[in-house]
Amino acid sequence: MRTTLTLDDDVAAALERRRAARGTRLREEVNDLLRAGLAASEEPSTGQEPYELPTFDPGRPLVTDLRALVELLDTEDIERALPARS
């Protein structure tokens, strides 16, 4: 298929350097690079390891009694609602 392809200046320069170094024609370079890019985009990404979020051990809980925690939070809510003392 014959088509017109508009390349950015940096891409055209890189293609020209690659073509000159390998002694190939521009058409061959474009086709080879497009084939490689298309093949890479179609491959499943099973080769990559899944990303793991960093974790840490928080240690033992500071509050073990849930009733005490509720009481503490209620007390804090009450203290925030009180007007500031001078």
Backbone torsions as a table, in degrees:
resi	resn	phi	psi	omega
1	MET	NA	135.0	178.6
2	ARG	-103.1	131.7	-180.0
3	THR	-149.7	163.4	175.9
4	THR	-99.3	131.4	-178.0
5	LEU	-123.6	123.7	177.6
6	THR	-97.4	121.0	-177.1
7	LEU	-107.7	146.4	171.3
8	ASP	-66.9	154.8	-176.3
9	ASP	-58.1	-42.4	-178.0
10	ASP	-67.4	-36.0	178.6
11	VAL	-68.6	-43.2	179.0
12	ALA	-61.7	-41.1	180.0
13	ALA	-66.3	-41.5	179.0
14	ALA	-64.9	-40.6	177.2
15	LEU	-63.4	-41.4	-179.7
16	GLU	-65.1	-41.7	177.9
17	ARG	-63.0	-44.3	-179.8
18	ARG	-64.6	-41.7	-180.0
19	ARG	-63.6	-44.8	-179.1
20	ALA	-66.3	-39.6	-178.9
21	ALA	-67.7	-35.1	-176.6
22	ARG	-95.3	-11.2	179.7
23	GLY	69.1	35.3	-179.0
24	THR	-112.5	175.4	177.1
25	ARG	-90.9	156.5	-179.2
26	LEU	-57.9	-42.0	-179.7
27	ARG	-56.9	-43.4	-180.0
28	GLU	-64.3	-43.3	-179.2
29	GLU	-64.0	-46.6	-179.7
30	VAL	-60.7	-46.8	-179.8
31	ASN	-62.9	-44.0	179.7
32	ASP	-61.7	-45.5	-178.0
33	LEU	-69.8	-37.2	176.3
34	LEU	-66.0	-41.3	177.6
35	ARG	-60.7	-45.4	-179.3
36	ALA	-63.3	-42.8	179.4
37	GLY	-66.1	-41.5	178.6
38	LEU	-66.6	-40.6	179.0
39	ALA	-64.1	-41.0	-179.7
40	ALA	-66.8	-34.5	-178.6
41	SER	-76.6	-19.9	-180.0
42	GLU	-91.2	-16.7	-178.5
43	GLU	-72.3	138.5	175.3
44	PRO	-66.3	147.6	-176.4
45	SER	-87.9	40.7	-179.9
46	THR	-74.0	-15.3	-180.0
47	GLY	-74.5	-17.9	-179.6
48	GLN	-88.1	142.0	176.4
49	GLU	-79.3	142.5	179.5
50	PRO	-64.6	147.7	179.4
51	TYR	-74.3	133.4	177.2
52	GLU	-114.4	131.8	175.8
53	LEU	-71.7	140.7	177.1
54	PRO	-65.5	141.5	179.8
55	THR	-126.9	165.0	176.1
56	PHE	-148.4	159.5	177.8
57	ASP	-93.6	115.6	-177.9
58	PRO	-75.7	-6.0	-179.9
59	GLY	85.3	-164.8	-178.4
60	ARG	-76.9	150.8	179.6
61	PRO	-68.4	143.2	179.3
62	LEU	-78.6	-29.8	178.1
63	VAL	-117.6	118.0	-178.6
64	THR	-104.1	-19.3	-179.8
65	ASP	-99.1	114.5	-177.2
66	LEU	-64.2	-33.6	177.5
67	ARG	-63.2	-38.9	178.9
68	ALA	-66.6	-36.4	178.3
69	LEU	-65.8	-44.9	178.6
70	VAL	-61.2	-43.3	179.4
71	GLU	-62.5	-42.2	179.2
72	LEU	-63.0	-43.9	179.2
73	LEU	-67.1	-38.8	176.7
74	ASP	-62.5	-42.9	178.7
75	THR	-61.5	-41.7	179.2
76	GLU	-64.4	-41.7	178.0
77	ASP	-60.8	-42.5	-179.9
78	ILE	-64.4	-43.4	-178.4
79	GLU	-66.1	-35.2	177.5
80	ARG	-69.0	-30.7	-178.1
81	ALA	-77.1	-22.6	-179.2
82	LEU	-71.0	146.3	176.8
83	PRO	-65.3	148.5	-179.3
84	ALA	-65.1	138.0	179.3
85	ARG	-90.2	143.3	-179.6
86	SER	-92.9	NA	NA
